[in-house]
Amino acid sequence: TGFQHTATEVYTNCNIEGQPFLYGENVTFDGCTFEQSSADAYNVWTYGAKNVTFNACTFNSAGKSVLVYTESGNGSVVTFNNSVLNASAPVDGKAAVEIDSSLISGQYVVNFNNTTANGFANGNVSGNSLWNNKKGTKAQVFVEGTQVL
């Protein structure tokens, strides 16, 4: 579920339930709350979106919140500003934000600024609960401006 072939999408103060897939060139969420109660699903897949920004958003999940992944393309930039990711229970080996860059030709850049993760397991590769580069070698991760991957 998502809007395809859009240049810009902006969501403000929305409550989003389920698992949307993002496709727009530029997608911004301002003050949104994401709800997901299934341990088998994420709050959101960034999927085909090129630039995704979450500003002051809250993610409530059953153990994994965001999947940065697509089957093809040049990658994307995903930024979390002043956001909180909450898990009602941890999922073994899954961090709040999971990254899979195995099928892209370019690179993912994931930025975390004043963003926290609560209640998640440590990622099976990264060893921390905020992010996990679960598959592939084409990702850069920055936490508070410092490159950690």
C-alpha angles and dihedrals in degrees: 000000000000146000112278128204096018123141098205134013123181123184119189126191093342128158107219121192125186127018116306122190116220121223108158125111091238120019122179129182116194118190094340128155120216120202125193124162100179119093087207094061141058128228089241142352113216086205112151099003116117101201121021125179127184112194119188092339129157122215119197113186144153093249112314126051116178132024116199101199147118135168095238144000140079098294129248147241116253119186130187116195123183092340135144126213116198129188122198088205133359122254110216111258095001123116124196092266118035120196125200113179097162097112104038127098095211131036142277120229114195120188128192118192119176090337126142137193122211128191098003127131120243114269113258091235106025097041092218134097101230101061140003129192092209099173137008135026102247102093136100120195125196125190115192089343095307117116109235097170 
